[in-house]
Amino acid sequence: MLPRLALTSVVANVAIVVTGGAVRLTDSGLGCPTWPRCTDQSYTANQEMGIHGAIEFGNRLLGVVVVGVAIACLVGALRRRPRQRRLVWLSGAVVFGVFAQILIGGLTVLTTLNPWLVGVHFLGSMAVLIAAYAFWRALRAPVTPEAIPGPLRALGWVIVAVTTATITVGTWVTGSGPHAGDHGAARIDIDAETISQVHADLVFLLIGLSVAAWLALWGIGAQRAAKAALVLVAVELAQGLIGLVQYFTGLPEILVGAHMLGASLVWLATLALLANLADVRFQTRLIDMTPARSADYSVK
């Protein structure tokens, strides 16, 4: 039960990124013009607010689902016997992160979609995914750790750093582009073409590092880690292709939305690679702590 809830939490946090993108790409960012209410008189959208109000309110409703799943995971971790402190902390971090995201989202509405806050809101989702993914992974059945040399573990952290930089600069690209979430919203005052080139350069660097990690891991026979690196390369290439096509086709909404989903998938694939590169002693310690050892996944 709890592993399924944990996976649902990961999926829900990716889904909220996608629906948040839909809000922006349909100019529905102020479909509910205030917060925490949708209007000054009501917490829900009404017919007079049209499709924009429905889209924005739908995103807020999904936020309620994300909160509910996160709280259910925390309750499950607290009720699990024997109680695992790490599971409680990770699930608690997801709950904290989701509520923080709600506050940031509210601030973006109250500041009329300030583009810097919108970018922080997106990056906040990536931060929540770290805890959600770690929680889910901690509940998986243990496997025999692979011995990964120190330099390759260090390369994993470099890939995480470059991925973080790539996604961060990507929010600046979006913040300087045409999809503001509302016709009157401000834009980041930077040259869109220049920042897009910086973003592309980081993508090329990231793909190169990921390919190097895959070849090195394949060469030493670390099969699971090599597979994780190959998945990362594949997701990066797909994401890069979407980014290239959207740039040369004038940023159509459907491709921009797919690119936002792709950013979440690249981030998850990066986290998966990092987890597979963990030190043997660390992985062994997690196995010793994992209740999955007894194959009992029930919440008691």
Secondary structure, 3 states (H helix, E strand, C coil): CHHHHHHHHHHHHHHHHHHHHHHHHCCCCCCCCCCCCCCCCCCCCCHHHHHHHHHHHHHHHHHHHHHHHHHHHHHHHHHCCCCCHHHHHHHHHHHHHHHHHHHHHHHHHHCCCCHHHHHHHHHHHHHHHHHHHHHHHHCCCCCCCCCCCHHHHHHHHHHHHHHHHHHHHHHHHHHHCCCCCCCCCCCCCCCHHHHHHHHHHHHHHHHHHHHHHHHHHHHHCCHHHHHHHHHHHHHHHHHHHHHHHHHHCCCCHHHHHHHHHHHHHHHHHHHHHHHHCCCHHHHHHHHHHCHHHHCCCCCC
